[in-house]
Amino acid sequence: MEAEDALNYLIQGPKKEGCQCDPAERPLSNWSIGGLEKTVLKRLGDDNEVYYDVQFGDTLDSIIKSQLSEFPVKKSIVREAIVSANRHAFRRNNPHWMYANKKLKLPDNGDIHQAIFKTAAPEDGNASNRRHKDWIRYP
């Protein structure tokens, strides 16, 4: 239910006080994937790049709280988007090992899109057979 509420927030905006609107006025099943994706990206904001200079003692969660507190995306997704966009600022891509004196690019639409909609080509069943074709087999 939490994910559906977040998507409704991204699509329709925050619910207004005193509004008698039913949040399920337009169920998510009525959206096409392309239309939903465009609406979510538009709601996240424009593509202006924003940077943050990391100071000694900063944590990624404190940066997210201070710089992106109103961001309508789950904190774990924002954290993943920041790490993947700033591999130079993290040791072994670990969000708990952030280097000081680095410039972090705060996530934009593309970074959030990449963190949410991970796409990988499905592995072909024959591909594993091809990899094992040259293996030596014993009876």
N, C-alpha and C positions, 0 to 999 in steps of 0.2 A: 504494500500500500504506500510505503514511503517513496518508492520510485515513481509510482503513478502520480502522487501529489507533486513531486518535483517536476515531472513533465508537464502537468497541468499548470504549474506556476510559470514554467518557461514559455508555454504556449499562450496562456491567457493573462498572465501578469498576476500581481498580488490581489487577493480578494479584498474588496472594499468593505468597510464597516457598514453594517446595516443592510447589506445587499442580501436579498432573498433569493439570489441565483443559486441554482443547483449546480455543484461543481461538475456533475456528469452531464451538463447540457449537450456537450459534444464529446461522446466517448472516444477514447484513444483508438478504438477499433475502426472509427470512421476516417482516420487520417491515413494517407498514403505515406510510405516511408520517406520518399523524396520531399513531400510537402512538410512532413513533421521535421525532418532534418533542417530544411530551410528556415522554418519558423523558429526552431530552437536556436540556430546560429544567429538569426536576426535579433532575437530577444537577448542573447548574451552581450550584444553590443558591437561596436565597430572594431576594425582591425588596427587601430592605433596601437603601436608598441609602447609599452610602459616598462620601465626598468626600476630596479631597486638595488642600491648598494649595500651589500651585506657587511655588517659590523661585527666585531668580535662579541660573542655572547648571543647573537641572534639565533633563533631556531626557525625552522621552516613553518611550524605551526603558528608561531608568533607573527611571522611575516604575513601569513595568510589571514590571520585575525586582524592585523592592523591595516593591511592594504586591500584585502578582498573580502571584508566582512559582509558585504551586501550581495556577494556573488551567489546566484541561485543554484549552485552546483555543489554536490556533496564534497566535503573536505578531502576525502581520500582520492577522489578523481582529480581535484585541483592539485593536490600534492603530487600525484603521478604525472600530471601535465607539466608542472614546473620542473620536476626532475628530468623528464625526457627532453624538455626544451633547453635545459642548462646542464648538460652532462659535464661540462668543464668545472662546474661549481660544487660537484658532489664526488666524494670518494667512492668508487665502485658502484655508482648510481644508487647509493644508499641515502635516503632523505634525512637520516640522523647524523650523517657525516658531511656537513656543509663547510666549505672553506670560507674564511673571512676575507674581506677585501676583494670580493668578486662581484660582478654585476649580473644580477638575475633578471632575465626577461620574464615578466609576469605573463601568464597564459593569455592567449588571444583565442579567437574562434577556432582557428586551425588546430591549436594545441589541445583544446578541449575536445574537439571533434575526434582527433586521433586517440585521445585517452578513452573516449566513450565507445566509439565505433571502430574497434580493432578488427581489421579484416586480414585474414590469412587464407591462402589458397588451400582448400581441403586436400589432404594427402591422398594421392591415388593409391588404391590397393595394390596395383601392379608395381608401383615404385618400390615398395618394401621387398617384393620378390626380386626385382632387378638388383637391389643392393646386396642381397644374400645369394645371388646366382653364383658368384665366384667363391663362395665359402667351401671349405673342405668338409665333407660329411663322413662320419664313421658309422658303420652299421649298428 
